[in-house]
């Protein structure tokens, strides 16, 4: 399925509404460790950290929008597309502030220092796909900004698992010239699906979505259909612009279908950007069967269906 490699690699919201704190179960309330409480105490006042100001009037500031995931769902393509908009300033790399303890201990000033310089009219965005599946992240993001708007891009979970395998086992092992198991060897154990495989757990979207909905209302989480973004990117980007309350600046002319590669690429001021081609992947019926019920639970949770197997 060549289309899964949408040709784009090169985000995000203005806090317009401050909601009241959503109902949080007792487990979530008691889950805060001393690290969270100490960080919140130290950085709860704006004077406790500074926005680094450049002589041209731009500054580094906390992001107004975060792309929280999902891994191998198309987050890089989404960020590249959003970067076409002049009112978006995106962090160049994945920051891993909320999910890596050694980063989180550094506090919000460190986080600000990882952000790009942006002008007052721009939205600062950062992308770390691992946030979606990390249990501690929703509360930490909420403690920083209760009105944060979040972008979540999802693909057919079976396809996401196979892409996950391709990245970790094919690219990482082949580049290091290490042996690696075939997809069948890794996914199947004693004739059954190996549900202990981490890539499968990452595709149980409803479990992770429940964690986020404990802290953020559904209307603060925009779900991008990653499969549609591959097949016809412009309509999906239009929806993201509306969600972020951006003026419509990205046009259909910014996208073109590369017949040689078999997927869409980006065109911006004469520059063209495409993703690298990838190897083919096996399609296992066991994955489609396994995700049937979890997908139904996710559809019920978000009040929306997706064209997944």
C-alpha positions in Angstrom: 0.0 0.0 0.0 2.3 2.6 -1.4 -0.1 5.4 -0.4 0.8 5.1 3.3 3.9 7.1 2.6 2.3 10.4 1.8 4.8 12.6 0.3 5.3 15.2 2.9 7.7 15.6 5.8 8.2 19.2 6.4 1.0 23.4 14.1 -0.7 25.1 17.1 -3.6 26.5 18.7 -4.6 29.8 20.2 -6.1 29.3 23.7 -9.5 30.8 22.9 -11.6 29.1 25.6 -10.6 28.3 29.2 -12.8 25.4 30.2 -13.6 24.4 33.8 -11.6 21.5 35.0 -13.3 18.3 33.7 -14.3 15.5 36.0 -11.3 13.4 36.8 -11.5 10.1 38.5 -9.8 9.5 41.9 -7.0 7.5 40.4 -6.0 10.4 38.2 -6.2 12.8 41.1 -3.9 10.8 43.2 -1.5 9.9 40.4 0.5 13.2 40.7 4.0 12.4 42.0 6.1 14.9 43.9 7.8 15.8 40.6 4.6 17.1 39.1 3.7 19.1 42.2 7.1 20.6 42.5 7.2 21.5 38.8 3.8 23.1 39.0 4.7 25.0 42.1 7.9 26.4 40.5 6.4 27.3 37.2 2.8 28.3 38.0 3.6 32.0 37.9 4.5 33.5 34.6 7.3 35.5 36.3 9.0 32.2 37.1 10.1 31.8 33.5 10.8 34.1 30.6 10.0 34.1 26.9 13.3 34.7 25.2 12.9 37.8 23.0 14.8 38.4 19.8 15.7 41.9 18.5 13.3 41.5 15.6 10.3 41.1 17.9 10.0 37.4 17.8 10.3 35.3 21.0 10.4 31.7 22.2 7.2 30.8 24.1 5.2 27.8 25.3 3.3 26.0 22.5 -0.4 26.8 22.1 -0.9 23.5 20.3 0.7 20.1 20.4 0.5 17.2 18.0 0.3 14.4 20.5 0.4 11.4 18.1 0.0 8.8 17.0 3.4 7.2 16.2 3.6 6.2 12.5 0.2 7.9 12.0 1.5 10.7 9.8 2.6 13.3 12.4 5.6 14.5 10.4 3.5 14.9 7.2 0.9 16.8 9.2 3.5 19.1 10.7 5.0 19.7 7.3 1.7 20.6 5.8 0.8 23.0 8.6 4.2 24.6 8.3 3.0 25.9 4.9 0.8 28.3 6.8 2.6 31.7 7.6 1.0 31.8 11.1 2.5 28.6 12.2 5.9 28.3 13.9 6.8 24.6 14.5 9.5 23.1 16.6 12.0 21.4 14.3 12.3 18.1 16.3 10.4 16.0 18.8 10.9 17.5 22.2 9.7 14.6 24.5 9.2 17.0 27.4 6.2 15.5 29.0 7.1 11.8 28.6 10.8 11.7 29.3 11.6 12.2 33.0 15.1 13.7 32.5 13.5 16.3 30.2 10.5 17.0 32.5 12.7 17.6 35.5 14.3 20.5 33.6 11.0 22.5 34.0 9.1 24.8 31.7 12.0 27.2 31.1 13.9 24.4 29.4 10.7 23.5 27.4 10.4 27.1 26.2 14.1 27.1 25.2 13.3 24.2 22.8 10.6 26.2 20.9 11.2 28.2 17.7 11.2 31.9 17.7 7.7 33.2 16.7 5.9 36.5 16.2 2.9 37.5 18.3 0.4 36.6 15.6 1.9 33.1 15.1 0.9 29.8 16.8 3.8 27.8 18.2 3.5 24.0 17.8 5.5 21.0 18.9 5.1 17.4 17.9 5.9 14.3 19.9 3.9 11.2 18.8 4.8 9.3 22.0 2.6 11.7 24.1 -0.7 10.0 23.1 0.2 6.6 24.6 2.1 7.8 27.7 -0.2 7.6 30.8 1.5 10.6 32.6 1.3 13.1 29.7 -2.4 14.2 29.7 -2.2 15.5 33.3 1.1 17.2 32.8 -0.1 19.0 29.7 -3.3 20.0 31.6 -1.2 21.4 34.5 0.7 23.5 32.0 -2.3 24.8 30.0 -5.9 23.8 30.6 -7.0 25.4 27.3 -4.5 23.6 25.1 -5.8 22.4 21.9 -4.5 19.1 20.7 -4.0 17.4 17.3 -4.2 13.7 17.0 -3.7 11.9 13.7 -4.7 8.3 13.4 -4.5 5.6 10.8 -6.0 2.2 10.4 -4.4 0.5 13.5 -3.4 -2.6 11.5 -1.5 -0.4 9.0 0.0 1.5 11.9 1.4 -1.7 13.5 3.0 -2.7 10.3 4.6 0.7 9.8 5.9 0.6 13.3 7.5 -2.8 12.6 9.0 -1.4 9.3 10.6 1.5 11.1 12.0 -0.3 14.1 13.0 -3.7 12.7 13.7 -2.9 9.1 15.3 0.5 9.1 17.0 0.4 12.5 18.3 -3.1 12.1 19.2 -2.9 8.5 21.1 0.3 8.9 23.0 -1.2 11.8 23.4 -4.5 9.8 21.7 -6.5 12.6 19.5 -9.5 12.0 15.8 -9.0 12.6 12.7 -11.2 12.7 10.2 -11.2 9.9 6.8 -9.6 10.5 5.2 -13.0 10.8 7.7 -14.2 13.4 7.2 -11.2 15.5 3.4 -10.8 15.3 2.5 -14.5 15.6 3.2 -16.6 18.7 2.1 -20.2 18.9 -0.3 -19.6 16.1 -1.9 -16.6 17.8 -1.4 -12.9 17.6 1.3 -11.8 20.0 -0.7 -9.2 21.9 2.4 -8.4 24.1 4.0 -6.6 21.1 4.2 -2.9 22.1 3.2 -1.8 18.6 -0.2 -3.5 19.0 -0.8 -1.8 22.4 -0.1 1.6 20.8 -2.9 0.9 18.3 -5.5 0.3 21.0 -6.7 3.9 20.5 -9.7 3.8 22.8 -7.5 3.0 25.9 -5.2 6.0 25.3 -8.1 8.3 24.3 -9.8 7.6 27.6 -6.8 9.0 29.5 -6.8 12.2 27.5 -10.6 12.7 27.9 -10.1 12.7 31.7 -8.5 16.1 31.3 -9.5 17.6 28.0 -13.0 17.8 26.5 -13.4 16.2 23.1 -13.8 19.6 21.3 -10.2 20.4 22.3 -8.8 17.3 20.5 -9.0 17.4 16.7 -8.6 13.9 15.2 -7.0 14.0 11.7 -7.9 11.0 9.5 -4.4 9.9 8.5 -5.7 7.6 5.8 -7.6 10.4 4.1 -4.6 12.7 4.6 -2.7 10.2 2.4 -5.3 9.9 -0.3 -6.5 13.5 -0.5 -4.6 15.8 1.9 -6.2 19.2 1.2 -9.6 18.7 2.8 -8.0 17.3 6.0 -5.7 20.3 6.3 -8.7 22.7 5.8 -10.3 21.1 8.8 -7.2 21.6 10.9 -7.0 25.3 9.9 -10.6 25.7 11.1 -9.9 23.9 14.3 -6.9 26.2 15.0 -8.9 29.3 14.0 -6.3 30.0 11.3 -7.1 32.1 8.2 -7.4 29.8 5.1 -3.9 30.1 3.6 -3.0 26.6 2.5 -4.4 25.8 -1.0 -5.0 22.8 -3.1 -2.1 24.0 -5.3 0.3 23.2 -2.4 -0.3 19.5 -3.1 0.5 17.5 -6.1 0.4 13.7 -6.8 3.7 12.3 -7.7 3.0 9.5 -10.1 6.4 8.0 -9.9 6.4 7.7 -6.1 2.6 7.0 -5.9 1.7 9.6 -3.3 1.2 13.3 -2.7 4.0 15.7 -2.2 4.2 19.4 -1.1 4.9 22.4 -3.2 5.8 25.7 -1.5 7.3 28.8 -3.2 8.8 26.6 -5.9 10.2 24.1 -3.4 9.0 20.5 -3.4 9.1 18.0 -0.5 8.4 14.3 -0.5 9.0 11.5 2.0 11.4 8.7 1.3 10.0 5.6 -0.2 9.6 2.5 2.0 9.5 -1.2 1.6 6.3 -3.1 1.2 4.6 -4.6 4.2 2.7 -7.8 4.8 -1.0 -7.5 5.6 -2.2 -10.0 8.2 -5.9 -10.8 8.6 -5.2 -11.6 12.3 -4.6 -7.9 12.9 -7.8 -6.8 11.3 -9.7 -9.4 13.4 -8.0 -8.3 16.6 -8.7 -4.6 16.2 -12.4 -5.0 15.2 -13.8 -4.7 18.7 -11.3 -2.1 20.0 -12.0 0.1 16.9 -15.8 -0.1 17.7 -15.1 1.1 21.2 -13.0 4.0 19.9 -15.7 5.0 17.4 -18.3 5.1 20.3 -15.9 7.1 22.5 -15.3 9.9 19.9 -18.7 9.8 18.2 -17.2 9.2 14.8 -16.3 6.3 12.5 -13.3 5.7 10.3 -12.8 3.5 7.2 -10.7 0.9 8.9 -10.7 -2.8 8.4 
